[in-house]
Amino acid sequence: MLFTLGHGQKIILSNDAAPGGGLGGLAPAVEADAVSYAQATGAAPSSAPSGAAAMPQAGGMPGGPFGYFFPDADAAPSDADMVARLDALADAMVEAPNDPVDADSAIAPVFTYLGQFIDHDITANTDRKADQSVIVPPDGDTLDPLPRDHVTSALVNLRKGSLGLDSLYGDGPDDGPAATKLKNALRSPGFEGMMRLGEPSDVPPEVGVRPDLPADDACDLLRIGTLLDEGSLQESDILGTPLEPAFATNGAINPAAAVIGDARNDENLLVAQLHAAFLRFHNRIVVWLQGQDDAPTGDALFEKARELTRWHYQWLVLNVFLHKICDASVVSEVKANEAKAYKAFRDRVMKGAGGYAKEDHLPLPLEFSVAAFRFGHSMVRGAYDHNRNFGRGDNPITERASFDDLFRFTGGGGMRGLPTLPINWIIEWDRFVHDQPKEADHVARKIDTQLAPPLGNMLKQADGVFKHLAKRNLRRGHRLNIPSAQACIEGFNGAGYGKITPLSKEELTSGHTGQAVADGNFAYATPLWFYILREAEVQTGGAHLGQLGSRIVAETLVGLAVCDPSSCWHQSGSDDGRWHPQDGAQPEGEVVDDMPALMRAVLWL
């Protein structure tokens, strides 16, 4: 489980006896405030074999490996002024407050946070603020790109890489005894087969009312204070153990800290409430299964509910999420070819891992994890119509929920001193999930090169570059030697994976970021994350990803399903022989084949 992995920590493979923590060539880049894998899990990995710095023995890698789609692409340059050029481009991407830009897309805002949920499910360890020297160069030095073989040998994914809902069920790659104890707490005592949730805290009526749904009180994440109050956990189980960084500060336990399979899912309220929704969906499937003939019982009931929850989630990723955010023709082609580009990548990376990666762990392309799948940052709104108290209503407290409030009403954000989510902040999903929304702002922002102003000065982040999301993304992509967009296009086209038309110099150097692209000399070797956003802006008007972005994202996500024999992709069913939600659970007598149907299912328990 990743209880101790928030966006404020980096966990690295570490042989404690090795110089520099066993990081080899990456030690100068990631050692600051790092938490070793041994510290995080309570169990150290095996010693690294000779010549394989930071690798455990065969079969012992705690997660899937990272790799590059195009490891032989030209390396990023080591120019002395690179940091200044990247930062200038980043500054050009952040809107001024109240900038009168037509920013709305036709994509429901839930997909912004479903993308974040998916990312946390499949990837961990590429975005830690504690790896300061990865994105902040020493005084007077350049931000030199790291050799790609050093990156892939020392940076390991702390997820299995599959679309298996590890973040929901706590199925981390390896669990130490402390994590196992808390993982057991995720199962609901007294309710066979169910996952445990938390209950909200009451507030005075003058600060807001409780939304009508959900009809029951299981609408918050389970929090550590609840386990301590009921006596199922003692402070000694936390303080002085590897779990202390997740649940305590300066020796004092934070009762609002969430007990979930991935701490990052409690870093903003929208993804936290989405995590709770998937927990509720599992429980709704349990109830549905109990009403079927020959219903399983005990552990078999839990396992069947988990399997069906995973298949529904995977189907929604492949058939709803991808079709919302990608070019539909690219998605169809990738599915028809069963993700040929990803499978070739998988075969090469797993062969190169020399047996250190487990067979059921899937590799993640760094072009995806560090660049292309960060497109969702451009979809974030500066404020949301969250519910009747903080949004549209008869007597709202504020007209919108601010971006900062979405971080405050989490375990790490303080909950305004309450031990659980206050009832006036329960989300009203009806404002977030519809393709044809009732109100004009019930949509995500366009996928483009304009970021909402709060992303230029983020709450809960350290001072300086860490508060500026675009600077972090661009610097990290350069430091981790992500191939340029043009190199990726040449690689895909040369291998016969579709035909991607590159943006012209004129297209890259026009618009509000054009001068920064020209001044930075980025027109012919464009940072991949920026290019993905600019491509969507030019080719689709921000409606969805363009050709290259769609290719990287679809190949990866479809590939994860294709290469996982337990996924919904390989199950028989009524959709031309392939599994479909109509073959799964129907808690409200309705096929759960889109996000509104999912939320209708989870709101009644």
N, C-alpha and C positions, 0 to 999 in steps of 0.2 A: 504494500500500500504506500501511497505517496502522501502520508499525513504531513511530513516535514518538508514537502516540496511546494513552496509558494513561489511567486515571481520574485521573491527576495532572496532566494537561495539557489545555489548550483550544487548538484550532487555529481560527483565524478568517480569513476573507477579508481581505486587507490590501493596500492600495496603499501601498508603503513611503514614497512621497513625500507622502502625504496627512497632514494634521494628525490626530493621535490614531490613526494607523494606518489611516485610511480607514473608521473605524467609525461616523462620524456620531453619531447619538443614542445608540448603545450603548457608545461609548468609555468613559465612566465605569464601566460595568458589567462590562466584560470585559478590560480592558487588563492587569491584574496578572498577571505571569508568563506571558502569552499567547505562543504560538508562531505566527507568521504562516504562512499557507498556503505562501508562498514559502520560508520556512525549512524547513518540513516536507517539501516535495517536491523542493527544489533548483531549482525553476523558478517564477518569479513569474507570477501571472495578469496578464491585460491590465489596463490602466488602467480605472477605473470611468467610465462615461459620465456626463455632466452630469445631476444630479438623481437618480442611482441610487447612493448611497453604498455602497461595499463590493461592488458588482456588477462582474464582469468584462464584457468585450464579448460580444456575441451568440455563443452557442455555446461560451463559455468557462467557464461555471459548473462548478466541479470536482465537484459532487455535486447531488443532488436538492434542491429547495427545501423548506422547512418552511412550513406554513400553519396556519390554524385552521379547523376545521369550522364554527365560528360566530364569525366575526370581528366581527360587529356586536352581540354580546352585551354587556350592561352590563359596564363595566370593574370590575376589583377595586377596593375602596375603599382610600384612602390614610390609614387611621386611625393615629394616633400610637402606639397600643398594640398594633398588629397583630402585631408580632414576638412579644411576650409571649403573646398569645392563641394564636398558632400553636404556639409552643414548649410551652405548657401542654397543648395537644391532643396534640402529639408525645410528650410525657412519659407521658401517659395510655395511649399505645399500646404501650409496651414493658413486657413482663412483668417482674415481680420474679423473681430466681433461684429455681428450684424451685417456681414458682407452680403449684399443682395444678389446671391447666386441661386439659380434654379437647381437646387441640390437634390430634389426628391426623385426617387426611382419608382418603379412599379412593384418592387419586391417587398413583401411583408417584413417588418422589423425582426420577427422571430428568427429569420434566417441569418441575421448578423450573429446572433448568440448561439444558434445551432452550429454555425461554423466554428465558433470558439469551443463549444462542447465537443465537437468532433476532434478538433485539434488536441484537446486535453486527453481524449480517449486514445489517440494513437501516437502522440508525441510528447516527450518530456525531456528537457535538458538542453534546449537550444536558445532559451531566452531568460537568462538569469541576470539580475542586476548586480549580483555580487562579483561576477567576472569582470571587474572594472577595467582591467587592462586589455580586455578584448575590444572594448569600444572607446577607451580613453587612453591615448598614447602617453608614455612618460614625457616629462618636460623636454622639449627640444627634439623629440623623436617623431618619426613618421608612424602612421598606423599601417605597418607592413602586413600584407596578406600572409597567412600561415600556409605552409606546404599542405596540400590536400591529403597526403598520406598521413601526416601528423594529426590532422583533424579527425580523420576516420578511425585512427587507431586509439585515440584518447577520448573521443566524445561518443558516448554510448546512449542510445535511447533507453529511457527508464520505463518505457511501455513495450508491450509485445509487438506493437505495430499493427495488429489486426483491429478490425471494427468490432471488438468483442465486448464493449462496455466495461472494460477493466476499471475505469474511473468510477463506475456506478457500484460494482460488486466488490471492489477492493482486490481484484485479482492482479496485483502487481507481479512483476516478473519473479521476484523472490521476496519472501517475508521473513523477518526476524521474529523472535518470540514476542517482542513488544507490539509489533504491528499485527501479529496474529491475534493477540488478545483483543485489540480494538476491532479487527475485522469481524470477529465473532459477535461484537456488539451491533453490527449492522443488521443482523437477523432479528426480527421482531419477536420478543418472548411472548408466549401465550397465543400467538397468531400463526398457525402453521403455514410455512412456506413464504411468509411475507417479509419485506424489508421494513426497517424501522425509520420513521420520520420523527420530527419534533413538533411541538405545539407552540403557537405564537403567544406573545405576552399582551395582556390587556393594557390599554391606555385610556386616559380621560377622554370623554366624548368631545371635548372642545378641540382636541388635536386630530380628530378624524374618526370615522366609523369603519367597522369591519365590512369589506365587500361581501356580497351574498354567497359567492362561491369561492372555494369549495364548501360543500355543505357540512363537512366535518372539520375537526381541528388539526388534522395531519397535514399541515401546509407549510411547515418549516423544515429545515434540515435538522437532523439529530445533533445536539450540541453537548460538549463535554460536561457542562454544569449539570445537565440532567442525569448523566451516569454517576456523577459524584453524589448528587443529592439523593438518589435512590440506593446508593451503597453498592452498586455493581462494579464500581471502580474506586480505588483509593488514590489520594494524592501521591502516595509512594509509588504507584504504578506509572506516574508521569515524571515527577521531579527527580532529577538525577538519572534519568533514563534517556535513550535516544529520542523519545517522544517529547521531551521538554521544549525544544524550540518551536514545536507546532502548537503547544497548548499553554505555554507560560511565558511571561516576560519578567526578567529580574527576579525569578523565583516565585512569582505570583501567577497562579493559574487564571487564564481568561475563560470564564464560564461560557462565553458565547462562541468559542472556537468550535468549528463544525467537525463532526466525526463522520467523514466521508472518504471515499477511496482516492480522492485527489483534492488537496487543499486549494488548488487554483480555482475550483468550481465554487468557491465561496468568496471570490475576490470582487465580484460585482453582483448586485442583487438580481439582475436579469438572468445571468447564467446559473445563479444559485436556485432561483425559482424554476428554471428549466430542469436542473438536476432533480429537484423535488418532484417535478412532473413525471419524469421517467421512473422514479421510485414508485410513485403512485400508480403508474401504468403497470409495472410489475405486479403490484398488489391487486389491481383490477383483474389482471389475467389469472392470478391465483383464485380469486372468487369465481371467475368464469369457469376455470377448470374444475372447481369443486362442484359445479352444477352439471358437468358432463357425465355421461355413462362411463363406468370404469375409471373414475377419477383417481389419479395417483395420490399418494399420501406421503407424509414425512419428507425426507430429503428428496424423494423422487418428485414430489409436488414442486418443491423449490426449483429443482433442476429443470423441470419442464417449463415452468414459468420464466426462468432465466433464458432458456433457449428461445421461447417464443418472443420475449421482449427483445432479445438480440436480433432475431430475424426481422421483426417489424422495423426496428431502428435501421438495420442495414438496408432494407428495402426502401425506406424513406430517404436515406442518404443517396442511394443509387438512382432512384426514380422520381424524387421530388426535389431534394436539395440540389443535385447536380443540374437538373433541368432548369432550375431557377437561376443559377449563377453562371452557367456555362453556355456556350454555343451549342444548341441542341444537335446540330449535325455532327459536331465533334464527339459529343457524348454517344450518339448512336453508332458512329464509326468505331469508337473505342470499345463499346460493348460487343459489336459484331466481331471484332478482331480479338476479343478477350484480352484487352490491354497488352498488346504485344510489346510495346516499349517498356512497360513496367516489368513484364516477365523477363525480358532480356536483362534489365537492370538487376532484378532479383537474383537471377542465375549467376551473374557476374559477381555481385557483392557477396553472396553466400559462399561461392567457391573461394573468393579471396579471403573470407573470414577464417579459412583453414580449420573449420570444425569447431571454432569457439562459439559460434552462434547456434542456438537451439533451433531445431527444425520447425517448430511451431511459431517462431518469432520471425516477423517479416521486416525487411529493411525499409527505411524511409529515405527518399532522395532529399538531399539538402536544398536543391533548387525548389522543391515543394515546401519543406518545413521552414526554411529561412526566408523565402521570397514569395513564391506564388500564392501560398495559402494564407498569407497575411493581407490579402486583398480586402478582407472584412474590416480592417481598420478604417478604410474609407467609407464604409457603410454606417459607421457609428454616428448617431445623432447627438447633439449637444444637450438635448432634453427630451423627455418622453411624456406622452399622455399615459401615465402609469396606471392610475385607478381614479376612482371618484374623489379621492382626497387630494391627489397630486396630479391633476389633469382635469378633464371635463367632468363636471358634476353640478349638482344644485348649489352646493356651498363648499367649494374646494378650499383647501388650506393654501395651496399655490396652484397656478395654472398649469405647471408642468413639474415633473420630477427632474431635478438637475442631474447632470452627469456625476457631479460630486456626491450627491445623495445616494446614488446607486452604489458607491463604494463605502459610504458611511454605514449603510444598513446591512452590514456583513459582520462576521465574527472579528475579522481584523480591523474593521472600520469603527468598532466600538458600540454599535447598536444604540447610540445615545444613552449608554449605561444600562440597558436592559439585557437580560440573559438570553433572550431569544428574539426573533423577528417580531416587532410590534404589529398588532392586528391591522393598523391603519396602512401598513405597507405591503400587504398581500397583493400580488399582481392580479390584474383583471386581463386574462389572456385574450379576451374578445377584442381588445384594442391592438393586438400584436400579430394575429395569425392569418388574417383574411387577404386573399388576392385582390379583392375589390373592396377596399376598406370603407368604413362608414364615414371617416373623416380624412381630410387631405393629408394630414401628417402621420397617419397610421401606416407609414411605409419607411423603409430604410433609405439612407442617402444613396446616391448613385455611386457606382464603382468608377472612381476617377482619381485625379491627382489633387483633389481638394479635400483636406481633412478638417473636421470640426474643430473650432478653437480650443476646446478643453484638452485635445490631444497634444497641444503644444505646451501644456503646463499641467501635467497630470498629478492628481491627488495621490497621496500614499507612495510617492516615489522620491528617491533621494534628490538632492539639488543637482543643478547642472543638466548635463546631457540626458540623464535618466528620466527627467520630466518631459522630454521632447521625444514623442514616439517616432517621428520620422527620422530624427537624427540617430536614434538607437537602431532602427531597422537598416538604414543605409550604411552606418558604420559596421554593424555586425555582418552584413552581407559582404562587405569589402574584406573585413578581417578573416572571415571564414572562406574567402577565396571562391565565392559563388561565381560560376561562369557568367559572362555578360549575356544579355538577352540575344544579341546577334549570334553569339557562339551556340546558344541553345537552339536557335532557329536553324542554323547550319547543321547541327547534329541531328535534329529530328528530320529535316528534309533529306539529308544525306542518307539516313537509314530507311527512308521510305515511309515514315510515319506521317501520312498526310502531306499537305503542301501549305506551308505557312508563309504568308506574305509579310515581309518585314516593314515596319514603319519607315518612311523616308526621313531624311535629314530635316526637310521642311516640316513634316508632321511632328517631329520630336522637338524642334526648336521654335515652335509657335505656341500660342496660348500663354497663360499666366506663369507657367514654369519654363517657357521657352528660352528666356535669356539665361537662366541659371544652367540649363542644359548646354547651351552654346558656350557660356563662360567656363563651364566645368569640363569642356571637351568630352562630353558624354554622348554625342550624337552617333558615334560609330561603335562605342563600347559602353552600352547603357546599363546602369545597375538594374538587375533583374526585377527587384520589387517595384521600383519606380516604373519600369517599362510595362509591367503587367497592368498597372493602373492607367498609364497613358494609352496603352493599346485599347483598353476597354473604352476609354474616353473617345478615342478617334474612331474606332471601328463600330462601336455600338451606341455611342452617345451616353455611355455609362449604364446601359440597361443590363448588361451582363459582361462576363469576361470575353476578351477577344480570342484570336486563334491560338496564340502561344499560351496564354493563361489557361484557356480551356483545355488545351492538350496536356499540360503538366498536371493540373488538378484532376481531370477525368482519368488519365492514365493511372495516377496514383491511387485514387479512391476505388475505382473499378478494379484495379490490380489487387488491392488488398482483399477484396471479396473473392476474386477469381482464384487467388493463391491460398485461400483458406478453405479447406475441404469441409469445414463445419458451418460455413456461412450460408445465408439464404440462397446464394447463387447456385449452390450444388444440391438444393432440395427440390424434390419433384412437387408439382402442383398443377393448378388449373390454367395457368397462363402459358399456353403452348408448351406445357410440360414442366414449366419452371414455377417455383413457389411464388405466391402472391398473398397479400394480407387477407384476401377472401378465404384462403386456406388456413388462416390463423385464428386468433382470438377476436371475438366481437362482444366486448363487455356490455355495450348498450344496444346490441342487435344491429350494429353498424360496422361496415368494413373500415378499418383504420388505415386509410390509404392517402391521407394528407394531414397537415398540421391541425386544421380545425377539428377533424375527426379525432385526432389524438387528444386534443384538449377537452373535447366533449366527453371522451371516455374517462379522463383522469379527474375531472371535476366532481364526479359523483362516486363516492367510495362506499 
